[in-house]
Amino acid sequence: MAAAGQKTGKSKANKEGEKKPLSGYMMFGKDFREKLTKSGKETNAKDIMKMIGEAWGKLNESGKEKWNKIASNDKNKVVAKPAPTKAAPAPAVKGKAAAKKQESEPEEEGDEEAE
């Protein structure tokens, strides 16, 4: 966990729970990974990523365009959430002693004596 005042590296959108739409490459990789795991072939994550990259590189422009169209349709579906409303800030508390003093002192409304 990051200390107070330090950035965590997460984008503002991620902090608010929104997700960015996937690119064509990422959608292709997701589909490729699903097909690979359904086949029952045992591979580690590094090998899967290599296979995805090689398969994407071998795709012709029309194959890549198919995935990019799917991604652009997905981007159009993403609707931005409205910004969260901020509650009014709580009144500042100076401390227990100041709060007790304020409670015990009567309010003065111009009862001062003139000299």
Protein Blocks (a to p, Z undefined) as FASTA:
>chain_A
ZZehiaehiafklmnopacdddfklmmmmmmmmmmmmnopacdfklmmmmmmmmmmmpcf
klmmmmmmmmmmmmmmpccdddddddddddddfbjklmmmmmmpccdehiaccZZ
